[in-house]
Amino acid sequence: MAKKTKGARIQVILECTEHKNSGLPGTSRYITTKNKKNSPERLELKKYNPIMKKMTVHREIK
């Protein structure tokens, strides 16, 4: 049986920055994983926002 080890990968939540500033109701959030040793800074990706119906920048939240 394989050993379970505490890896460097953690689960993070990405939230849309443009939607947050627009004042529209609702939120666009995605869940992903990142390696905290290789990228200790906050993750920032372009993802699709279904409420605004366009690609927007999603930033990691705590």
C-alpha positions in Angstrom: 0.0 0.0 0.0 1.3 3.5 -0.9 2.3 5.9 1.8 0.4 9.2 2.1 2.8 12.0 2.5 2.2 15.7 3.1 3.0 17.1 -0.3 3.8 20.6 -1.4 0.5 20.8 -3.5 -2.3 22.8 -1.9 -5.8 23.6 -3.0 -6.6 27.2 -3.7 -9.7 29.2 -4.7 -9.5 31.7 -7.6 -12.0 34.6 -7.7 -12.7 37.0 -10.6 -11.2 40.5 -10.0 -13.3 42.3 -12.7 -16.6 40.9 -11.4 -15.8 41.9 -7.8 -15.2 45.5 -8.9 -18.2 45.7 -11.3 -20.8 45.5 -8.5 -22.9 42.8 -10.3 -24.5 40.2 -8.0 -22.9 36.7 -7.7 -19.3 35.6 -7.9 -17.2 33.6 -10.3 -14.8 31.2 -8.5 -12.7 28.2 -9.5 -10.9 25.6 -7.4 -7.4 24.4 -8.4 -4.1 23.2 -6.9 -0.7 24.7 -6.9 2.8 23.8 -5.6 3.5 26.2 -2.7 7.2 25.5 -2.9 7.6 26.5 -6.6 5.1 29.4 -6.5 4.7 30.9 -3.1 3.1 34.1 -4.5 -0.6 34.3 -5.3 -1.7 32.6 -8.4 -3.3 34.6 -11.2 -5.0 33.0 -14.2 -7.3 34.0 -17.1 -10.5 32.0 -16.8 -14.0 32.2 -18.2 -16.6 34.2 -16.2 -20.1 32.8 -17.1 -21.9 35.8 -15.5 -20.0 38.4 -17.5 -19.7 36.0 -20.5 -16.0 36.7 -21.2 -12.4 35.7 -20.2 -11.3 37.6 -17.1 -8.4 37.6 -14.6 -9.0 35.3 -11.6 -6.7 35.8 -8.5 -6.1 33.5 -5.6 -8.0 34.4 -2.4 -7.2 33.3 1.2 
